[in-house]
């Protein structure tokens, strides 16, 4: 348990530098005086009494301050003081003098039996007067206890090795249980009034008295008389610092092993031996009554981030533990590490033990943080440094270290690569880089491809570089945590080019095209001869044009680097064609089913015939035969193309009919009673006709009008006159008007011989 240390209340002003000022605590609680001015940590005290009283009732007990411990002054700055008389007898000589006796009186062997027993062991069987006894119970949290003190006396040096061997002792007893009974603990030595105020290094151990620690000049022969400890003694030439002529240097009691968490009792007693004159005193160092006490602390190093340390390879935390005494060989402090940080990933291994250098009061270790691939920017990780429990009644110290993963070190802006058009170098260029989330200050390094510094300000975020030829420049930005970012800026030369195309290189007159050019951010188009449609959108990268003839289109572009290029493309516009055909004949018969076809289109480039019977041809001229057993009509189509494959269509018709013929006999035999009894036209197909017969006088002696397919008996002449008589044999003229197979009117005439039978 840590104790709060109060500042000593100074009630007497310093009148002369290096003087001891004492303040009586008469009437105060002995417990509060001890807690405030004597405890140094690691102990709890109770039942504090002075001369058996809970409240101080004597001027023998008080506090002191000492502004200067140099020279012949007392080697303690402050603390408690017990005097064999009034407390002012231990103060500076210019304070009011006090009597040698105590009030109330505290004489006799029974005031401190422990001190009496110590004197008996020294062979000093003299009266004990002006006894001052400070006693209390304490429970240590550690395993060793000690404190600092100075023994002073006005008996020096006139009464060294005399019977006036004023003495004191610090007597420890224990361990006890909660009822005050001795407890037997394995490995722990029990103490019964064990004096721990002994001369350092003495063997056998000697108590600190006037006769054992002095200036080496005896005035008597009382034993023991030890004159060899002058290195532990200070003798004033006069009472300039305090009324005590001589005193020891600041001594520390023998450190004794104790059982942590058990109760012990200590009694600090001093007295005048044999008389009441020439008082002695014991100065107890402020806050020096303590057990071994360790305290953890941590100091964040590297770069901090609020109340956390940055978890990066440039940050660290120094963990320190302090000991409330100079360390001896082997003194160490162990701890354990907990939390969500992982050794070797989040921090470098650092062990779990702090070893104290001999004579030092502090030991420390540095925890170096590192970055890991799994770190998430902004993530906070925690490490707990926890002291190993030393005793069951001690309180663990804990140091909490929080480390935040820094934001990624990034480039937020940088100069663009640059391309120069031909013949513009050299150029002086301003280049820059902007970064975000650095740790500490940022350094910059601009270098050429060979690693040499380049530019007018090669260590600045903004630099000026003269470019004389194509080059790649590197810029490296580094923060204080050794995080680096390298980027490259390329400077190059450019020859602008463009490829000019049209979606069609041949078109029909009146059609449009779409032009295009590559690598252009802007452009201007022209045409030869002039194209009015192009003029309407001549700054478009993909303009629409309408050539009327062979036209050349030229373009001037500006590319992304500001460089200029030119190109051109030609497009031929062809006049439209008017398809014409010839079919001869276009009326066919079964006997003559072939027609001659001819493409009579002017200036066509190609054609396609469709004869309507499922066949086609690309010939310009030729013959085509149709089926000769089917009466049908066929639609003939000619598609003629110009060189741009623009079409025009002509149509024709082919008619195929059976063959037509009409036969007129040259003679017949009327009244013969057979097929030759009638004179009638005979046709291959039924036809309409008018048939007339004339005699040699030109008189029409017979006429008939027959419709095709009729079975009329009057279809032919039976050789008779109108009166029913047969004409005489001879030649008669006939005249025939008829519709042929195409439905056209035709006529024929001739003679027929009439031959009657005998």
Residue pairs with C-beta under 8 A, 6 or more apart in sequence:
1 42
1 44
1 141
1 394
1 395
2 41
2 295
2 395
3 35
3 39
3 40
3 41
5 36
5 287
6 36
6 37
8 36
8 37
8 63
8 65
8 78
8 286
9 23
9 63
10 21
10 23
10 65
11 23
12 21
12 22
12 23
12 91
12 95
13 21
14 21
14 67
15 92
15 94
16 92
16 94
17 67
17 68
18 66
18 67
18 68
18 70
18 71
18 73
18 241
19 66
19 67
19 91
19 92
19 94
19 241
19 242
20 64
20 65
20 66
20 73
20 74
20 90
20 91
20 92
20 241
20 242
21 64
21 65
21 66
21 91
21 92
21 95
22 62
22 63
22 64
22 81
22 87
22 88
22 90
22 91
22 95
23 62
23 63
23 64
23 87
24 59
24 61
24 62
24 87
25 33
25 56
25 61
25 62
25 63
26 56
26 57
26 58
26 59
26 61
26 62
27 55
27 56
27 57
28 55
28 56
29 48
29 54
29 55
29 56
30 48
30 49
30 50
30 53
30 54
30 55
30 56
30 61
30 134
30 136
31 45
31 46
31 48
31 54
31 136
33 48
33 56
33 61
33 63
33 80
34 45
34 48
34 80
34 134
34 136
34 289
35 45
35 48
37 63
37 78
37 79
37 80
37 286
37 287
38 79
38 80
38 147
38 284
38 286
38 287
38 288
38 289
39 45
39 287
39 289
39 290
40 147
40 287
40 288
40 289
40 290
40 293
40 324
41 287
41 290
41 291
41 293
41 324
42 140
42 141
42 142
42 290
42 291
42 292
42 293
42 324
42 394
43 138
43 139
43 140
43 141
43 145
43 289
43 290
43 291
44 138
44 139
44 141
45 136
45 137
45 138
46 136
46 137
46 138
47 135
47 136
47 137
48 54
48 134
48 135
48 136
49 134
49 135
49 136
50 56
50 57
50 58
50 60
50 61
50 132
50 133
50 134
51 57
51 58
51 60
51 61
51 106
51 111
51 131
51 132
51 133
52 133
57 104
58 102
58 103
58 104
58 106
58 132
59 86
59 87
59 88
59 98
59 102
59 103
60 82
60 83
60 84
60 85
60 86
60 87
60 102
60 106
60 130
60 132
61 80
61 81
61 82
61 83
61 87
61 132
61 134
62 80
62 81
62 87
63 78
63 79
63 80
63 81
64 76
64 78
64 79
64 80
64 81
64 90
64 91
64 283
65 77
65 78
66 73
66 74
66 76
66 77
66 78
67 77
69 75
69 76
69 77
71 241
72 234
72 235
72 236
72 237
72 240
72 241
73 241
73 242
74 150
74 152
74 241
74 242
74 247
74 283
75 150
75 234
75 249
75 250
76 148
76 149
76 150
76 250
76 283
76 285
76 286
77 286
78 285
78 286
79 283
79 284
79 285
79 286
79 287
79 288
80 134
80 283
80 284
80 286
81 87
81 90
81 281
81 282
81 283
81 284
82 132
82 134
82 168
82 268
82 270
82 281
82 282
82 284
83 89
83 90
83 132
83 279
83 280
83 281
84 102
84 129
84 130
84 131
84 132
84 166
84 270
84 271
84 272
84 279
84 280
84 281
85 98
85 99
85 100
85 101
85 102
85 130
85 272
85 276
85 279
86 98
86 99
86 100
86 102
86 103
86 279
87 98
88 95
88 96
88 97
88 98
89 97
89 98
89 100
89 154
89 243
89 244
89 279
89 281
90 152
90 242
90 243
90 244
90 279
90 281
90 283
91 242
91 243
92 241
92 242
92 243
93 239
93 240
93 242
93 243
100 130
100 276
100 277
100 278
100 279
101 130
101 276
102 130
102 132
106 130
106 131
106 132
106 133
107 127
107 128
107 129
107 130
107 131
108 128
108 131
109 116
109 128
110 116
111 128
111 131
111 133
111 269
111 271
112 128
112 131
112 133
112 267
112 269
112 271
113 193
114 169
114 171
114 193
114 195
114 267
114 269
115 128
115 131
115 133
115 167
115 168
115 169
115 171
115 269
115 270
115 271
116 128
117 193
118 167
118 169
118 171
118 195
118 207
119 125
119 126
119 128
119 167
119 273
122 165
122 167
122 207
122 209
122 211
122 224
123 223
123 224
124 163
124 165
124 167
124 222
124 273
126 163
126 273
126 274
127 273
127 274
128 271
128 272
128 273
129 271
129 272
129 273
129 274
129 275
129 276
130 271
130 272
130 276
130 279
131 269
131 270
131 271
132 269
132 270
132 271
132 282
133 267
133 268
133 269
134 267
134 268
134 269
135 265
135 266
135 267
135 268
136 265
136 266
137 263
137 264
137 265
138 145
138 263
138 264
138 265
138 266
138 289
139 261
139 262
139 263
139 264
139 393
140 258
140 259
140 260
140 261
140 262
140 264
140 291
141 260
141 261
141 291
141 293
141 390
141 391
141 393
141 394
141 395
142 258
142 260
142 291
142 292
142 293
142 390
142 391
142 394
143 257
143 258
143 259
143 260
143 291
143 292
143 390
143 391
144 255
144 256
144 257
144 258
144 291
144 292
145 172
145 255
145 256
145 258
145 264
145 289
145 290
145 291
146 196
146 252
146 253
146 254
146 255
146 256
146 288
146 290
146 325
147 252
147 253
147 284
147 285
147 288
147 289
147 290
148 250
148 251
148 252
148 253
148 284
148 285
148 288
149 170
149 197
149 250
149 251
149 252
149 253
149 282
149 283
149 284
149 285
149 288
150 247
150 248
150 249
150 250
150 251
150 282
150 283
150 285
151 168
151 197
151 208
151 209
151 213
151 247
151 248
151 251
151 270
151 280
151 281
151 282
151 283
152 242
152 244
152 246
152 247
152 248
152 280
152 281
152 282
152 283
153 166
153 210
153 244
153 245
153 246
153 247
153 278
153 279
153 280
153 281
154 243
154 244
154 245
154 278
154 279
154 280
155 162
155 164
155 165
155 166
155 210
155 245
155 278
155 280
156 210
156 214
156 215
156 233
156 235
156 244
156 245
156 246
156 247
157 214
157 215
157 217
157 219
157 235
157 245
157 246
158 219
159 165
159 210
159 219
159 220
159 278
160 210
160 211
160 214
160 215
160 217
160 218
160 219
160 220
160 225
160 227
161 211
161 214
161 218
161 219
161 220
161 221
161 222
161 223
161 225
161 227
162 211
162 219
162 220
162 222
163 220
163 222
163 273
163 274
164 210
164 272
164 273
164 274
164 275
164 278
165 209
165 210
165 211
165 222
165 273
166 209
166 210
166 270
166 271
166 272
166 273
166 278
166 279
166 280
167 207
167 209
167 210
167 270
167 271
167 273
168 197
168 208
168 209
168 268
168 269
168 270
168 271
168 280
168 282
169 195
169 197
169 207
169 268
169 269
169 270
170 195
170 196
170 197
170 253
170 266
170 267
170 268
171 193
171 194
171 195
171 196
171 266
171 267
171 268
171 269
172 191
172 193
172 194
172 196
172 256
172 264
172 265
172 266
173 191
173 192
173 193
173 194
173 264
173 265
173 266
173 267
174 182
174 190
174 191
174 258
174 259
174 262
174 263
174 264
174 265
175 182
175 183
175 185
175 188
175 190
175 258
175 259
175 262
175 263
175 264
176 182
176 183
176 262
176 263
176 264
176 265
177 183
177 262
177 263
178 263
180 263
182 190
183 259
183 262
184 190
185 259
185 262
188 257
188 258
188 259
189 256
189 257
191 256
191 264
193 267
194 256
195 207
196 253
196 254
196 256
197 207
197 208
197 251
197 253
197 254
198 205
198 206
198 207
198 208
198 253
198 254
199 205
199 206
199 207
199 208
199 212
199 213
199 226
199 229
199 232
200 232
200 251
200 252
205 254
206 212
206 224
206 226
208 248
208 251
210 280
211 222
211 223
211 224
211 225
211 226
212 224
212 226
212 229
213 226
213 229
213 232
213 233
213 248
214 226
214 227
214 229
214 230
214 233
214 246
215 230
215 233
215 235
215 246
216 227
216 228
216 230
217 227
218 225
218 227
231 249
232 248
232 249
232 251
233 246
233 247
233 248
233 249
234 246
234 247
234 248
234 249
235 245
235 246
236 244
236 245
236 246
239 245
244 280
244 281
247 283
250 285
252 288
258 264
258 291
260 291
260 390
260 391
260 392
260 393
260 394
261 391
261 392
261 393
268 282
268 284
270 280
270 281
270 282
272 278
272 279
272 280
290 324
290 325
292 323
292 324
292 325
293 323
293 324
294 321
294 322
294 323
294 333
294 387
294 390
294 397
295 321
295 322
295 397
296 319
296 320
296 321
296 335
296 385
296 387
296 397
296 398
296 399
297 319
297 320
297 321
297 322
297 399
298 317
298 318
298 319
298 320
298 385
298 399
298 401
299 317
299 318
299 320
300 309
300 315
300 316
300 317
300 401
301 309
301 315
301 316
301 317
301 318
301 366
302 309
302 310
302 312
302 314
302 315
302 316
302 369
302 481
303 309
303 310
303 312
303 314
303 315
303 439
303 440
303 480
303 481
304 310
304 315
305 404
305 406
306 404
307 402
308 380
308 402
308 403
308 404
309 315
309 316
309 317
309 369
309 401
309 402
309 403
309 404
310 369
310 403
310 404
310 405
310 406
310 439
310 481
311 346
311 369
311 371
311 375
311 381
311 403
311 404
311 405
311 406
312 369
312 370
312 371
312 405
312 406
312 439
312 481
312 483
313 368
313 369
313 370
313 371
313 481
313 482
314 439
314 440
314 480
314 481
314 482
315 369
315 403
315 481
316 366
316 367
316 368
316 369
317 366
317 367
317 369
317 401
318 364
318 365
318 366
318 367
319 335
319 354
319 364
319 365
319 366
319 367
319 385
319 399
320 362
320 363
320 364
321 333
321 335
321 354
321 362
321 363
321 364
321 387
322 361
322 362
323 331
323 333
323 356
323 361
323 362
323 363
324 361
325 361
326 358
326 359
326 360
326 361
327 356
327 357
327 358
327 359
327 360
327 361
327 363
328 358
329 358
331 355
331 356
332 353
332 354
332 355
332 356
332 363
333 353
333 354
333 355
333 356
333 363
333 387
334 352
334 353
334 354
334 387
334 388
335 352
335 353
335 354
335 385
335 386
335 387
335 388
336 352
336 385
336 386
336 388
337 343
337 352
337 383
337 384
337 385
337 386
338 383
338 384
338 386
339 381
339 382
339 383
339 384
340 381
340 382
341 347
341 381
341 382
341 383
341 403
343 349
345 370
345 372
345 374
346 369
346 370
346 372
346 381
346 383
346 403
347 367
347 368
347 369
347 370
347 383
348 367
348 368
348 370
350 365
350 366
350 367
350 368
351 365
354 363
354 364
354 365
355 363
356 362
356 363
357 363
367 383
367 401
369 403
371 405
375 405
376 405
377 405
377 406
377 407
377 408
377 437
378 404
378 405
378 407
379 404
379 405
380 402
380 403
380 404
380 405
381 402
381 403
381 404
381 405
382 400
382 401
382 402
382 403
383 400
383 401
383 402
383 403
384 398
384 399
384 400
384 401
385 398
385 399
385 401
386 396
386 397
386 398
386 399
387 396
387 397
387 398
388 396
389 396
406 437
406 439
406 481
407 436
407 437
408 437
409 435
409 436
409 437
409 438
409 439
409 477
409 479
409 483
409 485
410 435
410 436
410 437
410 485
411 433
411 434
411 435
411 436
411 477
411 485
411 487
412 434
412 435
412 436
413 432
413 433
413 434
414 432
414 433
414 434
414 475
414 487
414 489
415 429
415 430
415 431
415 432
415 433
415 489
416 489
417 489
417 490
417 491
417 492
418 429
418 467
418 489
418 490
418 491
418 492
419 491
419 492
419 493
419 494
419 560
419 561
419 563
420 427
420 467
420 491
420 492
420 493
420 494
420 561
421 493
421 494
421 496
421 561
421 562
421 563
421 564
422 493
422 494
422 495
422 563
425 467
425 468
425 469
425 493
426 466
426 467
426 468
427 466
427 467
428 464
428 465
428 466
428 467
429 464
429 465
429 466
429 467
429 491
430 462
430 463
430 464
431 446
431 455
431 462
431 463
431 464
431 465
431 473
431 475
431 489
432 461
432 462
432 463
433 444
433 461
433 475
433 477
433 487
434 461
435 442
435 461
435 477
435 485
438 477
438 479
438 480
438 483
439 479
439 480
439 481
439 483
440 479
440 480
440 481
441 479
441 480
442 461
442 477
442 478
442 479
443 459
443 477
443 478
443 479
444 458
444 459
444 460
444 461
444 475
444 476
444 477
444 478
445 453
445 458
445 459
445 475
445 476
445 478
446 453
446 454
446 455
446 457
446 458
446 459
446 463
446 465
446 473
446 474
446 475
447 453
447 454
447 458
447 473
447 474
447 475
447 476
448 454
448 471
448 473
449 471
449 472
449 474
453 459
454 463
454 465
454 473
455 463
455 464
455 465
455 473
456 463
456 464
456 465
457 463
457 464
461 477
463 475
465 473
467 491
469 493
470 491
470 492
470 493
471 490
471 491
472 488
472 489
472 490
472 491
473 488
473 489
473 490
473 491
474 486
474 487
474 488
474 489
475 486
475 487
475 488
475 489
476 484
476 485
476 486
477 484
477 485
478 484
478 485
494 559
494 561
494 563
495 563
496 519
496 557
496 558
496 559
496 561
496 563
496 564
496 565
497 518
497 519
497 565
498 517
498 518
498 519
498 520
498 555
498 557
498 559
498 565
498 566
498 567
499 517
499 518
499 519
499 567
500 515
500 516
500 517
500 553
500 555
500 567
500 568
500 569
501 515
501 516
501 517
501 569
502 513
502 514
502 515
502 516
502 545
502 553
502 569
502 571
503 513
503 514
503 515
503 516
504 511
504 513
504 571
504 644
505 569
505 570
505 571
505 572
506 571
506 572
506 573
506 574
506 643
506 644
506 645
507 513
507 547
507 571
507 572
507 573
507 574
507 644
507 646
508 573
508 574
508 576
508 642
508 644
508 646
509 548
509 549
509 573
509 574
509 575
509 576
510 546
510 576
511 546
511 573
511 644
511 646
512 533
512 544
512 545
512 546
513 544
513 545
513 546
513 547
513 571
514 542
514 543
514 544
514 545
515 525
515 534
515 542
515 543
515 544
515 545
515 553
515 555
515 569
516 541
516 542
517 523
517 541
517 555
517 557
517 567
519 557
519 559
519 560
519 565
520 541
520 555
520 557
520 558
520 559
521 557
521 558
521 559
521 560
522 539
522 557
522 558
523 539
523 540
523 541
523 555
523 556
523 557
523 558
524 538
524 539
524 555
524 556
525 534
525 538
525 539
525 540
525 543
525 545
525 553
525 554
525 555
526 538
526 553
526 554
526 555
527 534
527 545
527 547
527 551
527 552
527 553
527 554
528 551
528 552
528 554
529 548
529 549
529 551
531 545
531 546
531 547
531 548
531 551
531 553
532 546
533 544
533 545
533 546
534 543
534 544
534 545
534 546
534 553
536 544
537 543
537 544
545 551
545 553
545 571
547 571
547 572
547 573
548 573
549 572
549 573
550 570
550 571
550 572
550 573
551 570
551 571
551 572
551 573
552 568
552 569
552 570
553 568
553 569
553 570
553 571
554 566
554 567
554 568
555 566
555 567
555 568
556 564
556 565
556 566
557 564
557 565
557 566
557 567
558 564
559 565
572 643
572 644
573 644
574 642
574 643
574 644
574 646
575 603
575 642
576 642
576 646
576 648
577 601
577 602
577 603
577 604
577 640
577 641
577 642
577 646
577 648
578 601
578 602
578 640
578 648
579 601
579 604
579 607
579 638
579 639
579 640
579 647
579 648
579 649
579 650
580 599
580 600
580 601
580 602
580 638
580 650
581 597
581 598
581 599
581 600
581 601
581 636
581 638
581 650
581 652
582 596
582 597
582 598
582 600
583 595
583 596
583 597
583 636
583 652
583 654
584 595
584 596
584 598
585 592
585 595
586 595
586 652
586 653
586 654
586 655
587 654
587 655
587 657
587 742
588 594
588 595
588 626
588 654
588 655
588 656
588 657
589 656
589 657
589 658
589 659
589 660
589 741
590 628
590 629
590 656
590 657
590 658
590 659
591 628
591 659
592 659
593 625
593 626
593 627
593 628
593 656
594 623
594 624
594 625
594 626
595 623
595 624
595 625
595 626
595 654
596 621
596 622
596 623
597 609
597 611
597 617
597 621
597 622
597 623
597 624
597 636
598 620
598 621
599 607
599 609
599 619
599 620
599 621
599 638
599 640
601 607
601 638
601 640
601 648
601 650
603 642
604 640
604 641
604 642
605 641
605 642
605 643
605 645
606 618
606 640
606 641
606 645
607 618
607 620
607 638
607 639
607 640
607 641
608 616
608 617
608 618
608 638
608 639
608 641
609 616
609 617
609 618
609 619
609 624
609 636
609 637
609 638
610 616
610 636
610 637
610 638
610 639
611 617
611 624
611 626
611 634
611 636
611 654
612 634
612 635
612 636
612 637
612 654
613 626
613 627
613 634
615 624
617 624
626 632
626 634
626 654
626 656
627 656
628 656
630 656
631 656
631 657
631 658
632 655
632 656
633 653
633 654
633 655
633 656
634 653
634 654
634 655
634 656
635 651
635 652
635 653
636 651
636 652
636 653
636 654
637 649
637 650
637 651
638 649
638 650
638 651
638 652
639 647
639 648
639 649
640 647
640 648
640 649
640 650
641 647
657 741
657 742
658 684
658 685
658 741
659 684
659 741
660 683
660 684
660 685
660 740
660 741
660 742
661 683
661 684
662 681
662 682
662 683
662 684
662 687
662 736
662 738
662 740
662 748
663 681
663 682
663 683
664 681
664 682
664 734
664 736
664 748
664 750
664 752
665 676
665 679
665 682
665 752
666 750
666 751
666 752
666 753
667 752
667 753
667 754
667 755
668 676
668 677
668 678
668 679
668 719
668 752
668 753
668 754
668 755
669 676
669 677
669 754
669 755
669 756
669 757
670 677
670 678
670 679
670 718
670 719
670 720
670 726
670 727
670 754
670 756
671 677
671 718
671 719
671 726
671 756
671 757
672 757
677 718
677 719
678 715
678 716
678 717
678 718
679 693
679 716
679 717
679 718
679 719
679 734
679 752
679 754
680 691
680 715
680 716
680 717
681 689
681 691
681 716
681 736
681 738
683 689
683 738
684 741
685 708
685 741
686 708
686 709
686 710
687 708
687 738
687 739
687 740
688 706
688 707
688 708
688 738
688 739
689 705
689 706
689 736
689 737
689 738
689 739
690 703
690 704
690 705
690 706
690 736
690 737
690 738
691 702
691 703
691 704
691 706
691 716
691 717
691 734
691 735
691 736
692 700
692 702
692 703
692 734
692 735
692 736
693 700
693 701
693 702
693 703
693 717
693 732
693 733
693 734
693 752
694 700
694 701
694 732
694 733
694 734
694 735
695 701
695 727
695 732
695 733
696 730
696 731
696 732
696 733
698 733
701 721
701 722
701 727
701 732
702 717
704 712
704 714
704 715
704 716
704 717
706 712
706 714
706 715
708 739
719 726
719 727
719 754
719 756
720 726
720 727
721 727
726 754
726 756
727 754
728 754
729 753
729 754
729 755
729 756
730 753
730 754
731 751
731 752
731 753
731 754
732 751
732 752
732 754
733 749
733 750
733 751
734 749
734 750
734 751
734 752
735 747
735 748
735 749
736 747
736 748
736 749
737 745
737 746
737 747
738 745
738 746
738 747
738 748
739 745
739 746
740 746
